[in-house]
Amino acid sequence: MALDLIIGAQWGDEGKGRITDLLAEQANIVARFSGGDNAGHSVTVGDQLFKLHLIPSGVIQPGTTCCLGSGMVINPGKLIEELDQLAGFGIDVSPQRIQLSSSAHLITPAHIFLDGARETQRGEDQIGTTKRGIGPAYTDKTARSGIRVEAMLDPISFEEKMRRHLTEAKDLLERVYASEAPPIDETIELYLEYAERLRPHISDVGALIARALSAGQSVLAEGAQGTLLDLDYGTYPYVTSSHPTTPGALLGLGVGPGYLQRIVGVTKAFQTRVGEGPFPTELDGHLADQLRGSGENPWDEFGTTTGRPRRVGWLDGVLLRYAQRVNGFTELAITKLDILSGLESIQFCKAYSARSQTFDNLPFGPADLSPYEPVFEELPGWKTDITAVKRWSQLPAEAQGYIEHIEAYCGLPARLISVGPERDQIIRRD
């Protein structure tokens, strides 16, 4: 009877997918609780790389039930595409195994058109969205004019709702943004086909999870994006449109906190982000190139969803400790430690400075980081290739020291440490 959470402690892209895949081996249910197909989770199994955008990363582990929670926004075409791709790999994606919350919201082509039009209108002040309709879909949800997944259960009512939605969006796109709109009749026909395909997967996911927890089963919840992209607690306005944090997990799954047991905060051994917004520890030049990689390998620092090169920098302890406060992590999972191999020294941001003051914690949260300069402390690096290391004791003393420094700064144990992209390249510490 345990609900365990996998939460991103940075700006997303921390490697949550592979941690979910690892822990899903012991779970009965794996569930996504927020976001849409703007998220990209990569799992490497042998020579096969799985890129998942909607379905939980635990789907690769046989025997799990995978749920898409009510806090998500779903592009049904993308979901069907992902189901078909997984089926092509021989993975069970039957309705009994893949459950879609009836109260999740749908993304339509109108949302995608609006996303692009609004981002274009911002000009130089663009947020850097993926233009996949995520924000407009959540806007409609908040305005109580969205279309929920449950609408697909009744074809006649669904057609009426889609026509009203597309007509209103067409008027908005043409009058306000002077932009084209998706064709109404063709879109309705396509979405009726989507509804026919997805109808067997639709269920009350919250009730399913509650029954499982009451029966003593284990539920693993996977977040998308990261804490610093949270709509309320991230680097606003350069954030996502949902809550990829612990409180968002409970809302997005429809269960209370009484079952919570383990809250794993996933962080890279350094810092990355995609898109616009503040980044106090950002690097450029050859060091940035070394951390980012060339893009030739699928695990280099390029967005799984967008393909955009990620901005990279030293690990920001101030923001990591902030993420701990917001989420209540019980432990850390530190990924990509191997990328730091070969560096003479490593910088760790222990505080910020501004106006002749030093700040260990953010006085007003991370929304405006522009006044702050990072205060670094230097730690010794290591030359050894650690990708074949299986046990903590085999790590170089300097690598152990770096992990222990992070643990001491955050007051949390690092129980999982990845030294490569494969399943077996994760060191487990009791």
Secondary structure, 3 states (H helix, E strand, C coil): CEEEEEEECCCCCCCHHHHHHHHHHHCCEEEECCECCCCCEEEEECCEEEEECCCCHHHHCCCCEEEECCCEEECHHHHHHHHHHHHHCCCCCCCCCEEEECCCEECCHHHHHHHHHHHHHHHHHCCCCCCCCHHHHHHHHHCCCCCEHHHHHCHHHHHHHHHHHHHHHHHHHHHCCCCCCCCHHHHHHHHHHHHHHHHHHEECHHHHHHHHHHCCCEEEEECCCCHHHCCCCCCCCCCCCCCCCHHHHHHHHCCCHHHEEEEEEEEECCEEECCCCCCCCECCHHHHHHHHCCCCCCCCCECCCCCCECEEECEEHHHHHHHHHHHCCCEEEEECHHHHCCCCEEEEEEEEEECCEEECCCCCCCCCCCCCEEEEEEEECCCCCCCCCCCHHHCCHHHHHHHHHHHHHHCCCEEEEECCCECCCEEECC
